[in-house]
Amino acid sequence: MATDLTLLHAPAIYDFRDRDDMLFPYLSTSGDVPITPLYEYFPLGYKTLQRYLGERGHSVQIINLASTLLRYPKLDLPKYLASIDTKMFGLDLHWMIHVQGSLAIAQILKRVQPDVPVLFGGISATYYADELVRYPQVDQVMLGYDTHEPMVTLMEEIKGEHRFDRVPNLAWKKPSGDVVHNAFDHKPADFACGIDWSKQPVSQPKSLLPILEILTTQNAGCAYNCPWCGGSREAFRRIMKRQKAMARKPESEVAYEFGTLRTMPDRDKYHFYSVGSYNEPPGRMSNFIDEVGQSGFRSVSYEQFHLTPDDVLKKMVAANARTSITLSPESHDPRIAKLSGRGVYSMDEMEEWAEKALDMGIHQVDVWFFVGMPEQDHKSVMETVDYCDKLLARFEGTGLQPFICPMIPFLDPASTFFEHPEEHGYRVIHRTVEEHRRGMEHVSLIKRLNYETKWLPRKDLVIAGYDAVTKLFEVKGAHGVLPTKVAQAAADRGRDALQFLLTVDAASDIVDASTRERELAALGPEILRRNAEIFSGSVSNQAFPVNRKIGGRWFDEIPTIEALGLAG
């Protein structure tokens, strides 16, 4: 079916299927999102653009190539991309983790469909627009946090006279190759539009443990200024060239979104995750919780920066009996927490609050700590694990869950630590688009990292992360948070992954080129075997360390077998 705009989400590494010279180790994503190291999670802006442009007469299809390639690993991707009938291709470079995959997909598109323009967009694309648009496979870059109106204008010009100088926020190339930067002046006070969630991907596999989750965000930018974050207040100002660091979704659009959610089949089986709800002022937050209460989800999570007040907790519990709160103090050490942009409550205050919140009916409290923060060495990281042990002892049998998340592989461009690394004890190793792209192709996860700290060089940072996460698995097994066998299996698998990772890294450090190539070639079959386990069509992560089939997640926009040319 012909469409006006085809939005493609690339895998982090395009040619992951055949790479015996790149290791994708277990736990290399480390967090709670059920994804593989391909990061098959696309930005929510794809969904808002699909609705906004669709209502204005421009058809939009979304294809998640990362999920598609995981489901169909033998797909002839160039042949499939050549078969798509569209007037424009769009690729997200929202997170830098996709830099190699997005540019590689763009290169294939220019080879198989040279006359169809290729457009990039997203936070990282905005930050790196001038460098990005100079790649031969990139025709245009759309800048901004809300690109709906500029995209309408662009689609009109794609269908019309190609007067691209009329399109706000657009960086583009003339036929001569000259780069043009149109005025970056579409910066609306309101953010985006409501997503139509009424239809979910039809690619849901038969599974005993399906991944059923929906999420939403009510704003762009942030009221807070965590210096490691590319979405922080100051990072937003740097990237978007806008002093006001918050743009909110109109409440009418929030209501629209919940209206579609209430028509979604089987919504009572879904978990609903509210991203950045800590940015909502009291009145808007109250209305948001009312909408949640009318929606009948199986469970709900809210991210919170401060400790949630009693009246809000009561309202959350009344809206959904399985309500979770996510806190991110970053470190148990108050000094490190403050240097990380948090530190607004002590651990004693958090524990007292958590006890009260659970007594009031909050179903679960998730507490996230980071690895890679200022003044944090290996000893400090492991002391955080010790604190988690004490936390679980105090809250044993309740719904409190601690997690540790190594900040890998990238420190966000535009974050304060990225912009001013020396002032904060950081060293940035990859700074340009091309440096990040080449870095992503290194055989060793350690060498892919774009930063290190005075206290944790890259290798030590990765080791500290693995040591912490694997030890925490065992701690959770000891306290009954995870079944003992599951916890021990995850810990053993993590330690085995680290050991092999270090073996690969050591081989990559061999000075003599011929010896290095020989040693890495000898490791190739084992790299392929391990990668095949990771990319087996299922996902296991820190929050849920058992394999679950992928497909049916809200971002699994996978074409039909017939569309892929695989029928029969």
Buried (B, 14 or more C-beta within 10 A) or exposed (E): EEBBBBBBBBBBBBBBBEBBBBBBBBBBBBBBBBBBBBBBBBBBBBBBBBBBBBEEEBBBBBBBBBBBBBBBBEBEBEEBBEEBEBBBBBBBBBBBBBBBBBBBBBBBBBEBBEEBBBBBBBBBBBBBBEEBBBBEBBBBBBBBBBBBBBBBBBBBBBEEEEEBEBBBBBBBBEEEEEBEBBEBEBBEEBBBBBBBBEEBBEBBBEBEEBBBBBBBBBBBBBBBBBBBBBBBBBBBBBBBEBEEBBBBBBBEBBEBBBBBBBEBEEBEEBBBBBBBBBBBEEEBBEBBBBBBBEBBBBBBBBBBBEBBEEEBBEBBBEBBEBBBBBBBBBBBBBEBBBBBBBBBBEBEEBBEBBBEBBEEBBBBBBBBBBBBBBBBBBEBBBBBBEBBBBBBEEBEEBBBBBBBBBBBBBBBBBBBBBBEBEEBBBBBBBEEBBBBBBBBBBBBBBBBBBBBBEBBBBBBBBBBBBBBBBBBBBBBBBBEBBEEEBBBBBBEBBBBBBEBBBBBBEBBEBEEEEEBEEBBEEBEEBBBEBBEEBBBBBBBBBEBBBBBBBBBBBBBBBBEEEBBEBEE
